[in-house]
Amino acid sequence: MKEIIIKADESNTSIKGSFYESLVTNIFKTQRYETIENVNFTGMEFDVLCSHIDRTNEKALVECKAKDKLKSDEITKFAFNVGFKKLNYGFFLFTKQFGHQVAGLIEELKNDPDSRYSNLYFWDAEKVIELLVASTQIKANNFSDDNYSVTKTILFYSYFGIFYITILSNSTLPTHFTVCDARTLETINSESLEKVIDEVDEIQSLTSYFSIPIQTKYDTEPILETIAEIQESDSWYDYKPAASRFFCG
């Protein structure tokens, strides 16, 4: 399971509405689109309007939703806007997985018998992260460990950096987490780690993976076998083990 969490600087309220858009617009810029954010038409407001640089008549609407739950009418409104403005493509980007009702509606649009909505694309958190990796904004997070299974991966995009939070489990419930810089996959410093923990409620009750004590080779003091002294023979014909002085070479 994958999720994107967006955290803008609360001291700068003017960027809250466009913080997610500023992240995803770079995906389309790498595809040679020029982007305009927060475009207003009569009775409509578009998050991002894209115009292709080479295919001059090609335009696309990008709708970005960074919220806990979607409503079905947000999907129908998006589909109407793309069709009404006669745009070539529509891209709907969500920061979580689509819920049951919304996913069902999206499937109906995809299977429309007249293919009226074949130019619409709906991307959940997993697809958005994949595209961010492809656009080289972040690296792929391939964290694995023999003792823990990955239950969830969070891309945390914040005013102080962009991070991967990997939630781990060695039982039926999540038990640990680890955090790294999404651009370099390097471990972050303690100050940044504290900020991430303060902002993400889901990991506040978990244990940092790197605080797990490393298991030593011996759980207890090693038991050494007692070795008895061996007496050497006094002569070549003695039945005791031969002494070193009877060997040549």
C-alpha positions as CSV (number, residue, x, y, z in Angstrom):
1,M,0.0,0.0,0.0
2,K,1.3,3.5,-0.9
3,E,0.2,7.0,0.1
4,I,1.4,10.5,-0.3
5,I,1.2,13.0,2.6
6,I,1.4,16.7,1.8
7,K,2.5,19.1,4.5
8,A,2.9,22.8,3.6
9,D,4.4,25.4,5.9
10,E,1.5,26.6,8.1
11,S,3.2,30.0,8.4
12,N,2.7,30.5,4.7
13,T,-1.0,30.0,4.0
14,S,-0.8,31.3,0.4
15,I,1.0,28.1,-0.8
16,K,-1.3,25.5,0.9
17,G,-3.6,25.2,-2.1
18,S,-0.8,24.8,-4.7
19,F,1.7,22.8,-2.8
20,Y,0.7,19.4,-4.3
21,E,0.3,21.0,-7.7
22,S,3.9,22.3,-7.6
23,L,5.1,18.7,-7.1
24,V,3.1,17.1,-9.9
25,T,3.6,19.8,-12.5
26,N,7.2,18.7,-12.9
27,I,5.9,15.3,-14.1
28,F,4.2,17.0,-17.1
29,K,7.1,19.4,-17.7
30,T,9.3,16.4,-18.4
31,Q,6.8,15.4,-21.0
32,R,7.3,18.8,-22.7
33,Y,4.1,20.4,-21.4
34,E,3.9,24.0,-20.4
35,T,1.8,24.3,-17.2
36,I,-0.3,27.0,-15.7
37,E,-1.6,26.5,-12.1
38,N,-5.0,27.6,-10.7
39,V,-6.7,28.6,-13.9
40,N,-10.2,30.1,-13.6
41,F,-13.0,29.9,-16.2
42,T,-16.6,30.9,-15.9
43,G,-18.0,28.6,-13.2
44,M,-14.8,26.4,-13.3
45,E,-11.4,26.3,-11.6
46,F,-8.7,24.1,-12.9
47,D,-5.7,23.0,-10.7
48,V,-3.3,22.8,-13.6
49,L,-3.8,23.5,-17.3
50,C,-1.1,22.0,-19.6
51,S,-0.3,22.9,-23.2
52,H,2.1,20.7,-25.2
53,I,5.2,22.5,-26.6
54,D,5.5,20.5,-29.8
55,R,1.8,19.4,-30.4
56,T,0.6,23.0,-30.2
57,N,-3.1,22.2,-30.2
58,E,-2.9,19.6,-27.4
59,K,-4.2,20.7,-24.0
60,A,-4.8,18.7,-20.8
61,L,-6.4,19.3,-17.5
62,V,-4.7,18.1,-14.3
63,E,-6.8,17.8,-11.2
64,C,-4.8,17.2,-8.0
65,K,-6.6,15.9,-4.9
66,A,-4.7,15.8,-1.6
67,K,-7.3,14.7,0.9
68,D,-8.4,11.7,3.0
69,K,-11.5,10.7,1.0
70,L,-12.9,11.5,-2.4
71,K,-16.6,12.0,-3.3
72,S,-18.0,10.5,-6.4
73,D,-19.2,13.8,-7.7
74,E,-15.6,15.0,-7.8
75,I,-15.0,12.4,-10.5
76,T,-18.1,13.3,-12.5
77,K,-17.3,17.0,-12.3
78,F,-13.8,16.4,-13.5
79,A,-15.1,14.3,-16.5
80,F,-17.6,17.0,-17.3
81,N,-15.0,19.8,-17.3
82,V,-12.7,18.0,-19.6
83,G,-15.5,17.3,-22.1
84,F,-17.1,20.7,-21.8
85,K,-13.9,22.5,-22.5
86,K,-13.0,20.1,-25.3
87,L,-9.6,19.3,-23.8
88,N,-7.5,16.5,-25.3
89,Y,-6.7,14.8,-22.0
90,G,-7.7,14.8,-18.4
91,F,-5.5,13.6,-15.5
92,F,-6.9,13.0,-12.1
93,L,-4.2,12.6,-9.4
94,F,-5.0,11.3,-5.9
95,T,-2.7,10.9,-2.9
96,K,-4.2,7.7,-1.6
97,Q,-5.9,4.6,-3.1
98,F,-9.3,5.1,-4.6
99,G,-12.2,4.1,-2.3
100,H,-14.7,1.4,-3.3
101,Q,-17.4,3.8,-4.6
102,V,-15.0,6.1,-6.5
103,A,-13.1,3.1,-7.9
104,G,-16.4,1.6,-9.2
105,L,-17.3,4.9,-10.9
106,I,-13.9,5.1,-12.5
107,E,-14.3,1.6,-13.9
108,E,-17.6,2.5,-15.4
109,L,-16.0,5.5,-17.2
110,K,-13.2,3.3,-18.5
111,N,-15.8,0.7,-19.8
112,D,-18.1,3.3,-21.4
113,P,-19.4,1.6,-24.6
114,D,-19.0,4.7,-26.7
115,S,-15.5,5.4,-25.4
116,R,-16.5,8.9,-24.4
117,Y,-14.0,8.9,-21.5
118,S,-11.0,7.2,-23.1
119,N,-9.0,10.4,-22.8
120,L,-9.3,10.4,-18.9
121,Y,-6.6,9.0,-16.7
122,F,-7.0,8.4,-12.9
123,W,-3.8,7.9,-11.0
124,D,-3.6,6.9,-7.3
125,A,-0.6,7.3,-5.0
126,E,1.3,4.3,-6.4
127,K,1.1,5.6,-9.9
128,V,2.0,9.2,-8.9
129,I,5.1,7.9,-7.0
130,E,6.1,5.9,-10.1
131,L,5.9,8.9,-12.3
132,L,7.8,11.1,-9.9
133,V,10.6,8.4,-10.0
134,A,10.4,8.4,-13.8
135,S,10.7,12.2,-13.9
136,T,13.9,11.9,-11.7
137,Q,12.4,14.0,-8.9
138,I,12.9,11.1,-6.4
139,K,14.5,7.7,-6.4
140,A,12.7,4.4,-6.2
141,N,12.3,3.0,-2.7
142,N,13.2,-0.7,-2.8
143,F,13.6,-1.1,1.0
144,S,13.7,-4.8,2.1
145,D,14.7,-6.6,5.2
146,D,14.8,-10.3,6.1
147,N,13.2,-9.8,9.5
148,Y,10.4,-7.3,8.6
149,S,7.8,-7.0,5.9
150,V,6.8,-3.7,4.4
151,T,3.2,-2.9,5.2
152,K,3.0,0.6,3.8
153,T,5.2,3.2,2.0
154,I,4.5,6.9,2.5
155,L,5.9,9.6,0.3
156,F,6.0,12.6,2.7
157,Y,6.3,15.9,0.8
158,S,6.9,18.7,3.2
159,Y,8.2,22.3,3.4
160,F,11.4,20.9,4.9
161,G,12.1,18.1,2.4
162,I,10.7,15.0,0.7
163,F,11.0,11.7,2.4
164,Y,10.1,8.0,2.2
165,I,8.5,6.6,5.3
166,T,8.5,2.8,5.3
167,I,6.3,1.1,7.8
168,L,7.4,-2.3,8.8
169,S,5.9,-5.3,10.7
170,N,7.2,-8.6,12.2
171,S,3.7,-9.5,13.3
172,T,0.1,-8.8,12.3
173,L,0.3,-5.1,13.1
174,P,2.9,-2.4,12.2
175,T,5.7,-2.2,14.7
176,H,8.5,-0.2,13.2
177,F,9.3,2.5,10.7
178,T,12.3,3.9,8.9
179,V,12.7,7.3,7.1
180,C,15.1,8.3,4.3
181,D,15.5,11.2,1.9
182,A,13.5,10.4,-1.2
183,R,15.9,12.2,-3.5
184,T,19.1,10.3,-2.3
185,L,17.7,7.4,-0.2
186,E,20.2,8.4,2.5
187,T,19.4,8.3,6.2
188,I,18.2,11.7,7.5
189,N,19.6,13.5,10.6
190,S,17.9,13.5,14.0
191,E,16.5,17.0,13.6
192,S,14.7,16.1,10.4
193,L,13.5,12.8,11.8
194,E,11.9,14.5,14.8
195,K,10.1,16.9,12.4
196,V,8.8,14.0,10.3
197,I,7.6,12.1,13.5
198,D,5.8,15.3,14.7
199,E,4.0,15.7,11.4
200,V,2.9,12.1,10.7
201,D,0.6,10.7,13.3
202,E,0.7,7.2,11.9
203,I,4.3,6.6,13.0
204,Q,4.2,8.3,16.4
205,S,3.3,5.0,18.2
206,L,5.9,2.9,16.3
207,T,9.6,2.3,16.9
208,S,12.3,3.6,14.7
209,Y,13.9,0.7,12.9
210,F,17.4,1.9,13.5
211,S,16.8,1.8,17.3
212,I,16.5,-2.0,17.2
213,P,19.5,-3.4,19.1
214,I,21.8,-5.5,16.8
215,Q,21.8,-9.1,17.8
216,T,25.2,-10.3,18.8
217,K,26.7,-13.6,17.8
218,Y,26.1,-15.0,21.2
219,D,23.0,-14.3,23.2
220,T,24.9,-15.4,26.3
221,E,28.6,-15.8,27.2
222,P,30.1,-18.5,24.9
223,I,30.8,-21.8,26.5
224,L,34.4,-22.9,26.0
225,E,35.4,-26.5,25.9
226,T,38.0,-27.6,28.4
227,I,41.1,-29.0,26.7
228,A,43.2,-31.4,28.7
229,E,47.0,-31.3,28.5
230,I,48.6,-34.2,26.5
231,Q,51.7,-35.8,27.8
232,E,54.5,-36.4,25.3
233,S,56.4,-39.6,25.0
234,D,59.9,-40.0,26.5
235,S,61.2,-42.3,23.8
236,W,60.4,-43.4,20.2
237,Y,58.9,-46.7,21.4
238,D,56.7,-45.2,24.1
239,Y,52.9,-45.7,23.6
240,K,52.2,-42.0,24.5
241,P,51.8,-39.5,21.7
242,A,55.2,-38.8,20.0
243,A,57.1,-35.7,21.1
244,S,58.1,-33.1,18.5
245,R,61.8,-34.0,18.9
246,F,61.2,-37.4,17.2
247,F,60.2,-35.7,13.9
248,C,62.5,-34.4,11.2
249,G,61.8,-31.9,8.5
